[in-house]
Amino acid sequence: MKVSVFTLGCKTNLYESGQIIAQLQKAGHNAFHGLKEADVFVLNTCAVTGEAERKSRQAIARAKKLNPNCSVVVVGCAAEKNAQQFADIANVTYVKGVANKTAIVNEIERVGVDVEQLPSAYTEVAFATQERTRAFVKIQDGCNNFCSYCIVPYLRGRSRSRRIADVVEEVKQANAAETVLIGIDISQFGRDTGESLPQLFYALQGVNTRIRLGSLEARVVTDELLESLTKINFCPHFHLSLQSGCDTVLKRMNRKYSTQQYYEAVQKIRQVFPTAGITTDVIVGFSGETEEEFEATCRFVEKVNFADIHIFPYSPREGTVSANWADTDGVVKTQRAAKLNEIKQHLKHSFAESNCGTVQEILCERKRGGYYEGYTKEYLRVYFTGKAKIGEIVNVKILEPYLDGAKGVLSRL
């Protein structure tokens, strides 16, 4: 059968779709990523926001336009949250939650709803297909944080870690120029198995790939962690989740650090990796956020001097603690997001400028509009000219800030 696997949401979801495809292909099916004409559509859904859940439902209609006689199998977080919203739609034959969703190959022709109990330990399945210039390898699932605004722990379950030996084996098998280690909260890696992130990095010494990390919590940035990162071919880009630069807001969010602790983590990083790109997420207009609290966030992001910021206006999520609290006016959220975006653009430009005149190793990812595109180890997007091959790492001289990153030219050292 032709099976289309369509992914919404995070990189962890994309990796798990790769696992589903690998197993379907092994079973003899013509399985592939993306919403293309097929006999069966597997929709790997997201529910982090109401909008993500709506897009998950919309994907069913898009599948039916491609093949009115298709079967649609719905899996993942949105199905875990509310399976019935999909089960009642025409062409949907099977709905499965988060638990064992990557084993769908054995259930592709089943009918009904199956939302199993979430596992308490990491479940090993087939390695994922790797169809991009960089490989993604999942090392952890679930989350123990229970931030007041977040639905993820209720849908993904408690944190559970993969064994180091299995991670190393998949990294070696992927054989990519760059490998990104991902999970729902990789900061919690090893706490349930007696292993740790530093142990993982030491185990990756000598593996022929450069290593990039998914999002981290500032509280795991220790001397031991940073020392272990110096032993591998590490991309010094740290995405440290912030959410707010104001301590009173952080407390309401149930974030387990202060701005001072966060800043100390940033200073530790820059002592070991002086040119590191440090990026983050910020929620504006969280329930009860005053103008003074927002201004504190603006001052803090400028103090940290982020390379980039992902800005999210707060959206109450049914099933979370903060969903019961008073929301901030939508116009205020929009205004605050716009103001923070001005600061973000200034910081991004400054980060690009700080790289000008240097020669950087770029993973060449694509070519369009006369430029090759890729990222430095520090995650600066670079548009460059010259002659390169997609998927190879090349030396590029950074010339000037350009668009959302910088412009460069191939350098022959």
Sequence and secondary structure as in RCSB ss.txt:
>XXXX:A:sequence
MKVSVFTLGCKTNLYESGQIIAQLQKAGHNAFHGLKEADVFVLNTCAVTGEAERKSRQAIARAKKLNPNCSVVVV
GCAAEKNAQQFADIANVTYVKGVANKTAIVNEIERVGVDVEQLPSAYTEVAFATQERTRAFVKIQDGCNNFCSYC
IVPYLRGRSRSRRIADVVEEVKQANAAETVLIGIDISQFGRDTGESLPQLFYALQGVNTRIRLGSLEARVVTDEL
LESLTKINFCPHFHLSLQSGCDTVLKRMNRKYSTQQYYEAVQKIRQVFPTAGITTDVIVGFSGETEEEFEATCRF
VEKVNFADIHIFPYSPREGTVSANWADTDGVVKTQRAAKLNEIKQHLKHSFAESNCGTVQEILCERKRGGYYEGY
TKEYLRVYFTGKAKIGEIVNVKILEPYLDGAKGVLSRL
>XXXX:A:secstr
 EEEEEE S HHHHHHHHHHHHHHHHTT EEEESS S SEEEEEE  SSHHHHHHHHHHHHHHHHH TT EEEEE
EHHHHH THHHHTSTTEEEEE STTGGGGGGTTT  EEE     SS          SSEEEEE EE  S   TT 
 HHHHH S EE  HHHHHHHHHHH  SEEEEE S GGGTTTTTT  HHHHHHHTTT SSEEEE  B GGG  HHH
HHHHTTS B  EEEB  B S HHHHHHHT S  HHHHHHHHHHHHHH TT EEEEEEEES TT  HHHHHHHHHH
HHHHT SEEEEEE    TTSGGGGS    HHHHHHHHHHHHHHHHHHHHHHHHHHTT EEEEEEEEEETTEEEEE
 TT  EEEEES   TT EEEEEEEEEETTEEEEEE   
